[in-house]
Amino acid sequence: MLKPLGDRIVIKVIEDTEQTSGGIFIPDSAKEKPQKGEVVAVGAGKINDKGEREPMDVKTGDTILYAKYAGTDIKIDGVEYKILSVKDALAIIE
C-alpha cells in the first residue's frame, strides 16, 4: 500500500451513485468530480518551527470532504485513490 509523507493523506475516492432517486442514470460526462473519500493512510504530520511534529486532524477510517481540485489522482489495482495534503481536507463526515 501507499505510505504518505509529512502532512499528506491517502484517500479512497467514494463515487456518488450513478442514478438519481427518480431512476435516471447520470452519464460520466455530466457528473461532478467526487469530493468525498475514506482515509486509508495518514502521514506522520508536519514538522513545525520548533522541530516538533504537529498531530494530524484525520485518522485512518475517517470519511472526509476535500477541496474539489485538490491532490493527485492515482489508480492501483483498478481502485481510484487520491493523495492530498491534510489542509485540503475540509470536513470529517460523522
C-alpha positions in Angstrom: 0.0 0.0 0.0 1.0 3.6 0.0 2.6 5.4 3.0 2.2 9.2 2.7 4.9 11.5 3.8 4.7 14.6 6.1 1.2 16.1 6.3 -0.3 14.1 3.4 -3.1 11.6 3.4 -4.2 8.9 1.0 -7.9 8.6 0.5 -10.1 6.1 -1.4 -12.4 8.1 -3.6 -16.1 7.5 -2.9 -18.2 7.8 -6.1 -21.7 9.1 -5.8 -24.5 6.9 -7.2 -24.9 6.9 -10.9 -28.7 7.0 -10.7 -31.0 9.7 -9.3 -33.8 9.0 -6.8 -36.2 9.2 -9.8 -34.4 6.4 -11.6 -32.5 8.5 -14.2 -28.9 7.3 -14.9 -26.3 10.1 -15.0 -23.6 9.7 -17.7 -19.9 10.2 -16.8 -19.7 13.4 -18.8 -22.4 15.0 -16.6 -21.0 14.0 -13.2 -19.2 16.4 -11.0 -15.8 15.4 -9.6 -16.2 13.4 -6.4 -15.3 15.3 -3.2 -15.8 12.5 -0.7 -13.3 9.8 0.3 -12.3 7.4 3.0 -8.9 7.9 4.6 -6.8 4.8 4.1 -3.3 6.1 5.2 -2.1 9.1 7.1 1.4 10.6 7.2 3.4 11.3 10.4 2.5 15.0 10.4 4.1 18.3 9.5 7.2 19.5 11.4 6.7 22.9 13.0 9.3 25.7 13.6 10.2 24.1 16.9 11.1 20.8 15.3 8.1 19.0 16.7 5.5 17.0 14.7 2.1 18.5 14.6 -0.8 16.0 15.2 -3.0 15.1 12.2 -6.6 16.2 12.3 -7.8 13.0 10.5 -7.2 9.3 11.1 -7.4 6.1 9.1 -11.1 5.2 8.5 -12.5 8.7 8.6 -14.7 9.8 5.7 -13.9 13.3 4.6 -14.9 16.0 2.2 -12.0 17.5 0.3 -11.4 20.5 -1.9 -12.7 19.9 -5.5 -9.4 20.1 -7.4 -7.0 19.0 -4.6 -4.5 16.3 -4.7 -3.0 13.8 -7.1 -5.1 11.0 -8.6 -3.7 7.5 -8.8 -5.2 4.1 -9.6 -3.9 0.9 -8.0 -5.5 -2.5 -9.0 -8.4 -0.7 -10.5 -9.2 1.3 -7.3 -9.1 5.1 -7.5 -7.1 6.9 -4.8 -6.1 10.5 -4.2 -3.0 11.8 -2.3 -3.6 15.2 -0.8 -2.4 17.5 1.9 -4.3 17.4 5.1 -5.0 21.1 4.7 -7.2 20.2 1.6 -9.5 18.1 3.9 -12.5 20.4 4.5 -14.5 18.3 7.0 -15.0 14.9 8.6 -18.3 13.2 7.9 -19.7 11.6 11.0 
